[in-house]
Amino acid sequence: MSIAGAGRIWAALVLAILLAGCGASLGGRQLRDDIGRATLRDIQLHVPEVLADHGYTINQRRETRTRIYYETSWLYRAPFEDEVDRGVHEVRTRFFVQGRRGGSDFFDVEIRVENAVRGILPGGDWSPLATPDFEDHMRSVSDELMMNINAGVRIRGGL
């Protein structure tokens, strides 16, 4: 095998390893945020409502005694200005919300968000991207969820 051939193999292996790390998120960049503690009722009430207000549709919902999980479908949206500046022409985003029973009747709630774009990679493949405008969007949804579920905890905690 020639040196050039071996170099291409090493480059392909490095690229495969890097993409495998991103592949767990199914083509999107994942951001995470802990959004507080909530009762099961507040999660069931506010998570679907807030996500729907932002255009997201619940695709999966699973609930056990100790966990509750929501996953939205991909929302295909117009690119943010800073995404367009990078050559992006198509964007999809989805949210995951998971509550794990902490103590007593409260769940510790975490939100994850994937963002994938087309227009950066040759061949039109989806690639992960998290720009400041996208992070602001994620934060606004996360903050709204936090305010809604934590308000329920405060009201019940004060009785």
C-alpha positions in Angstrom: 0.0 0.0 0.0 1.3 3.4 -0.9 1.9 6.2 1.7 -0.9 8.3 0.1 -3.3 5.3 0.3 -2.4 4.8 4.0 -3.0 8.5 4.6 -6.4 8.3 3.1 -7.3 5.3 5.2 -6.2 7.1 8.4 -8.1 10.2 7.4 -11.2 8.1 6.7 -10.8 6.4 10.1 -10.5 9.7 12.0 -13.5 11.1 10.2 -15.5 8.0 10.9 -14.6 8.2 14.6 -15.6 11.9 14.7 -18.9 11.3 12.9 -19.6 8.3 15.2 -19.5 10.7 18.1 -22.0 13.0 16.5 -24.0 10.0 15.1 -25.5 9.3 18.5 -27.6 12.4 18.1 -29.0 11.3 14.7 -27.5 14.1 12.7 -28.0 17.0 15.0 -26.0 18.9 17.5 -27.3 18.3 21.1 -27.5 20.9 23.8 -28.6 20.1 27.3 -30.1 22.1 30.1 -31.4 21.1 33.6 -34.7 23.0 34.0 -35.5 22.2 37.6 -37.9 20.0 39.6 -41.5 19.4 38.9 -44.5 17.3 39.8 -45.6 14.6 37.3 -48.8 16.6 36.8 -46.9 19.8 35.9 -44.7 17.9 33.4 -47.7 16.3 31.8 -49.5 19.6 31.6 -46.8 22.1 30.6 -44.3 20.2 28.5 -46.7 19.4 25.6 -48.3 22.9 25.9 -45.0 24.9 25.7 -43.5 22.7 23.0 -46.7 23.1 20.9 -46.7 26.9 21.4 -43.3 26.9 19.7 -44.4 24.7 16.8 -43.2 21.3 18.0 -45.3 18.1 17.9 -44.8 15.3 20.4 -43.7 12.2 18.5 -43.0 9.9 21.5 -44.1 9.9 25.1 -43.1 7.2 27.6 -43.9 7.1 31.3 -42.9 4.7 34.1 -43.1 5.1 37.8 -39.7 6.7 37.9 -39.3 8.4 34.5 -41.3 10.5 32.0 -39.9 11.1 28.5 -41.1 13.3 25.6 -39.5 13.5 22.1 -40.8 15.8 19.4 -40.7 15.2 15.7 -38.2 17.2 13.7 -39.4 20.7 13.1 -38.3 22.0 9.7 -37.9 25.7 10.2 -36.5 28.7 8.4 -32.8 29.2 9.1 -31.8 31.9 11.7 -29.8 34.8 10.3 -26.5 33.5 11.6 -27.2 30.1 10.1 -27.8 31.7 6.7 -24.5 33.6 7.1 -22.8 30.2 7.3 -24.5 28.9 4.1 -27.3 27.0 5.7 -30.4 26.6 3.5 -32.4 24.0 5.5 -32.8 23.4 9.2 -34.5 20.9 11.5 -34.7 20.9 15.3 -36.2 18.6 17.9 -36.6 18.6 21.6 -36.3 15.8 24.2 -37.6 16.3 27.7 -36.9 13.8 30.4 -38.0 13.7 34.1 -36.4 11.4 36.6 -38.0 10.9 40.0 -35.7 12.5 42.5 -37.2 12.4 45.9 -40.8 12.2 47.1 -43.2 13.3 44.4 -40.8 15.5 42.4 -39.0 14.8 39.1 -35.6 16.3 38.1 -36.2 17.6 34.5 -33.7 17.8 31.8 -34.1 19.2 28.2 -32.0 18.2 25.2 -32.2 19.8 21.8 -30.8 18.6 18.5 -30.2 21.0 15.6 -29.2 19.8 12.1 -28.6 21.8 9.0 -28.0 21.4 5.3 -25.8 23.6 3.2 -22.5 23.2 5.0 -21.3 19.8 3.9 -20.7 18.9 0.3 -23.4 16.5 -1.0 -26.2 18.1 1.0 -25.8 15.8 4.1 -27.2 16.9 7.4 -24.7 18.3 9.9 -24.9 19.5 13.5 -24.7 23.2 14.1 -25.4 25.3 17.1 -25.1 29.1 16.4 -25.8 31.8 19.0 -29.3 32.5 17.4 -30.1 28.8 17.8 -28.8 28.7 21.4 -31.1 31.7 22.1 -34.1 29.8 20.7 -33.3 26.8 22.8 -32.8 28.9 25.9 -36.2 30.7 25.3 -38.1 27.4 25.1 -36.1 26.0 28.1 -36.7 29.1 30.2 -40.4 29.0 29.4 -40.6 25.4 30.5 -38.6 26.1 33.6 -40.9 29.0 34.6 -44.1 26.9 34.1 -43.0 23.7 35.9 -41.2 25.6 38.7 -44.3 27.8 39.3 -46.3 24.6 40.0 -43.7 23.4 42.5 -43.7 26.7 44.3 -47.5 26.8 44.5 -47.8 23.3 45.9 -44.8 23.8 48.2 -46.3 26.8 49.8 -49.6 25.0 50.8 
